[in-house]
């Protein structure tokens, strides 16, 4: 059962890659989606960095006061 699942997964990935490689619309859709995902990841990382900055600066201030 697991071998059949893995075979189907590989064949599906190859079929998808062939469709994207041969279709301009599909290729542009994939590129657009990748760009959107990267933008959202960048925004999330920026938010997390902003959340961590006050914590780190607060720790540094306490160390300098001692």
SEMAR-758376 format. One record per atom (N, C-alpha, C): residue in one letter; x, y, z. Coordinates in steps of 0.001 Angstrom, whole numbers, padded with zeros to 6 digits, always signed. Layout:
aXYZ;...
//
This chain:
x+000822-001194+000000;x+000000+000000+000000;x+000867+001260+000000;x+001900+001273+000834;x+002769+002442+000914;x+003544+002641-000386;x+003948+001536-001012;x+004686+001641-002273;x+003794+002233-003351;x+002533+001827-003368;x+001584+002338-004355;x+001339+003836-004130;x+001236+004236-002869;x+001051+005649-002545;x+002252+006465-003007;x+003459+005972-002717;x+004679+006683-003122;x+004783+006771-004636;x+004418+005704-005319;x+004449+005706-006786;x+003466+006740-007333;x+002273+006790-006780;x+001281+007780-007211;x+001736+009195-006938;x+002395+009388-005789;x+002906+010707-005443;x+003972+011156-006436;x+004885+010264-006786;x+005952+010584-007742;x+005370+010856-009121;x+004445+010016-009565;x+003836+010217-010886;x+003042+011523-010938;x+002366+011851-009864;x+001629+013109-009811;x+002550+014312-009861;x+003682+014226-009145;x+004653+015322-009159;x+005253+015486-010550;x+005578+014363-011187;x+006131+014441-012549;x+005101+014996-013532;x+003863+014567-013417;x+002803+015079-014287;x+002598+016577-014092;x+002602+017015-012846;x+002465+018443-012556;x+003628+019246-013108;x+004839+018689-012974;x+006012+019383-013507;x+005945+019487-015022;x+005473+018458-015684;x+005339+018505-017149;x+004294+019527-017576;x+003202+019587-016867;x+002151+020562-017198;x+002686+021982-017041;x+003374+022232-015930;x+003908+023570-015680;x+004978+023924-016701;x+005809+022958-017070;x+006890+023211-018021;x+006356+023516-019413;x+005212+022957-019764;x+004688+023122-021117;x+003569+024155-021230;x+003164+024748-020134;x+002060+025703-020172;x+002521+027051-019611;x+002420+028068-020437;x+002825+029411-020008;x+001933+029912-018878;x+000629+029677-018980;x-000304+030142-017961;x-000007+029478-016616;x+000227+028173-016643;x+000514+027456-015398;x+001840+027929-014808;x+002827+028153-015646;x+004138+028610-015182;x+004037+029997-014547;x+003288+030892-015187;x+003137+032231-014628;x+002336+032191-013326;x+001368+031283-013231;x+000603+031132-012003;x+001494+030645-010860;x+002378+029696-011156;x+003295+029182-010138;x+004244+030285-009677;x+004779+031057-010619;x+005694+032144-010250;x+004983+033196-009406;x+003743+033517-009772;x+002969+034505-009021;x+002705+034007-007598;x+002340+032743-007483;x+002074+032164-006161;x+003331+032131-005312;x+004462+031796-005916;x+005725+031785-005181;x+006070+033176-004665;x+005855+034177-005490;x+006149+035552-005083;x+005248+035976-003913;x+003968+035605-003960;x+003046+035940-002885;x+003448+035263-001578;x+003833+033991-001671;x+004240+033260-000469;x+005506+033882+000120;x+006462+034210-000715;x+007704+034816-000225;x+007426+036166+000433;x+006510+036949-000128;x+006157+038248+000450;x+005521+038063+001829;x+004623+037095+001955;x+003978+036844+003242;x+004989+036348+004273;x+005924+035506+003854;x+006951+035015+004772;x+007834+036171+005234;x+008194+037058+004322;x+008992+038233+004693;x+008256+039111+005703;x+006956+039320+005488;x+006162+040127+006407;x+006102+039476+007789;x+005925+038156+007822;x+005865+037452+009098;x+007201+037534+009828;x+008289+037401+009098;x+009610+037479+009717;x+009870+038881+010253;x+009459+039901+009511;x+009612+041283+009982;x+008829+041506+011278;x+007603+040973+011341;x+006794+041117+012545;x+007459+040431+013733;x+007989+039239+013525;x+008640+038514+014624;x+009903+039230+015088;x+010628+039793+014138;x+011830+040533+014528;x+011472+041776+015334;x+010395+042459+014940;x+009955+043647+015685;x+009500+043268+017089;x+008857+042102+017228;x+008411+041648+018546;x+009603+041317+019436;x+010665+040803+018879;x+011823+040397+019662;x+012719+041570+020019;x+012725+042631+019243;x+013603+043777+019502;x+013387+044400+020883;x+012162+044691+021300;x+011995+045291+022634;x+012477+044365+023756;x+012270+043074+023621;x+012702+042121+024632;x+014226+042125+024753;x+014902+042110+023609;x+016361+042091+023614;x+016928+043405+024127;x+016326+044527+023729;x+016831+045820+024197;x+016582+045973+025696;x+015496+045426+026199;x+015215+045460+027626;x+016236+044660+028405;x+016664+043544+027901;x+017685+042734+028560;x+019024+043457+028568;x+019328+044108+027469;x+020609+044836+027389;x+020617+046004+028358;x+019496+046696+028513;x+019418+047826+029431;x+019623+047377+030867;x+019042+046228+031227;x+019211+045722+032579;x+020668+045363+032870;x+021334+044803+031883;x+022737+044431+032063;x+023619+045661+032206;x+023306+046720+031481;x+024125+047925+031547;x+023895+048684+032849;x+022722+048524+033468;x+022434+049214+034708;x+023230+048633+035875;x+023526+047350+035848;x+024243+046700+036945;x+025651+047098+037015;
//
